[in-house]
Amino acid sequence: MTIEKPRPRIFTSNNRTYFLAVLPATKKGTKHKAIAYKVLPDGTFKKLWEIGSWPLGSSTLLLDDGVTLITIKSSFGNKPSKEEAVLRFYSNGKEIAKYSAITLVKDLSKIPQMSHFYRWRRGNSYSIDGDKFIIRTIDATASVFNAKTGTIISQKKDLKYEKRLYDSNEMERLQDRLNKR
């Protein structure tokens, strides 16, 4: 089995005016970095800002203002810790807020335990609504943030989401599969 070297990745804003180039470390001892650009009318790019080290394994949302960036990290290790940030907010390349799974998941008993990582959210369980960023966790807690500042506006159970989760017995099936490994 050959292990591929990390490759550059590109993330665009929904309005396609901005993009983020995530560049892998080129030498031993260096870190991944991310650079945000604006696409100008003549097709050239203008560098806006840069992040010197990039959290690997992150889903990335670059908002349509080219300023706001949100990263959602997959979790490594067998249980959540207060120190591990799974959700980060950036403004012009500067981290302005970060949250651990312990802050976001209110019922930690709902987190399935796996050998090398844990699941704190379900799939693509996030959305943007204007300046609000909403993410739903494995225990059906909906956390609403001000996307521009990273502050929590509210956290509450999403009863429709919870009903869909538990009516389908998805959690039980997932736990059964994990127990059979």
N, C-alpha and C positions, 0 to 999 in steps of 0.2 A: 504494500500500500504506500503510495506517495502522498506526502502532505504538500498541498499547494501553498505557495507563498501568498501572503495577503496582497490583495489588489486594491487599487484606488476605487472608491465608490462615490457616486454623485447622488445628491438628494435635491429635489427642486421644490420651490414653493408652489402652491396650487395655481397661482396666477402666472407661473413660469417666468417671472421677472427676475427671480433670485435663484441661485443654486449654491449648494455647499459641496465642496470637494473634500473628501476624507482621504488623506494620503497615508499609506502605511509607513512605518519606520523603515528607513533605508539602510541604517547601520545598526549593529549591535549596540545597545545602550541608549538608543534614541527612542522616541515615542511617536505614536500616530499623532497626526494633527489634522485640523479641519480649517478650511479657508472659505469664507463666504464672499460671493461675487454678485454684482448686479449686471444683467445683460442690458447693454445700451442699445439705442435704436439703430446704430450702424453695425450691430452684431459683435462689437468688441465687449470685453468684460472689464468691470471696475472692481478692484479688491475693496471689500468693506471692512472686514475684521478677520481675526484668526484666533483659534483656540490651540494652545500649545500642546496639550495632551488630550487624547480623545478616549472616552469610555468605550471599550470594545463591547460587542454584543448588544448594541443599542439600536432601538427603533428611533427614527429621527423625524421630527416635524419642524420644518423651517416655515414660519408664518409669512404671509403675504407682505409684511412690512420690511422684510429683509433684516430685521433687527432681532426678532424674537425666535429663539430656538428651544425646543423641548426634546429631551432624550429620555427614552424608557428602556431600562436595562433588564435583560434576563438575569436571573439570580443564580449565583454559583454558591456552593456549600449546601449543607443539608438542612439548614434552618436559617430564618431571618435574623439579622442583627441590627442594632441601632446605628452602627457605623457604616453599614453598606447602603449607599444611596442608589435607589432603583429608579428614581424620577428626579430629573434636574431641569432647571429653567435657566436660560441664558439671555442676556441683553447685550447686543454688540460684542459678543464673544466673552463676556464676563459672567461667571456663574452668579446668579442672584438668589437662588433658592434650591434646596435639595431635600428629598424625603426618603426615608427608609420604608421597607414593607411593613415594619412594625407600626409606623405612623399611619399608614394607609389602610391596612387590613385590621378591622376591629375585632374579628373572631379568628384568632390565630389557629384554632383547632381545625379550621376549614382548609388550611394549607396542606395539600398532599405532600408527603415526604418521599423524595426520590433519592437515588444514590448520590448524585453529584450536584444537584440543584433542587430548588423548590419552585413551585408555581404560585405566584402571588396575584396574578390576574388571568383572565381568560382571553386568549387570542388577541385580536385587534379590538379590545374593549374600551376604546377611547374615541373622543370626537371633539371637534372645535365648533363653537357656536359664537361667532363674533370674537370678543375678547375673552370668552370663557373656554377653558379646557376642562373636559370631563373624562374621568377614568373610572372604570368599574373593576373592583377587585374580586377575587375568588369567593369571598363571602357576601357578594352582592352589595357592598358598600359603594355608593357613588360619591366620589370626591369632586367637587367643583372648585376650580382655581381661576384666579385672574391670570390669564396667560402672560400678560405684560409684566406682572410683578412677581408671579409665582406664589402669591399668598392664597391660602385656603379660604374660600368663600363659605362653603358648607360641606358637611359630610353626613350622609344619611343612607339608610337602607333603601335600595331601589326595589320596591316590592314586585313590580312587573318582571324585572330581571331575575330576582330571587325565585319567583314562581316558575319561570322558564327553566332556571337551573335545576330546581329540585323536582318539578313535575316530570322532567325527562329522565330522572334518576341518573343523570350524567355523572354526578360526583361519586355515586356508589359504583358505577361501572369503572370509572377511573381508578378508584381505590382498589377494586377487585383486580384490575390489570396490574397495578403496582405490586400487590401482595403476591401475585403469581410469579413475579420475576425472581 
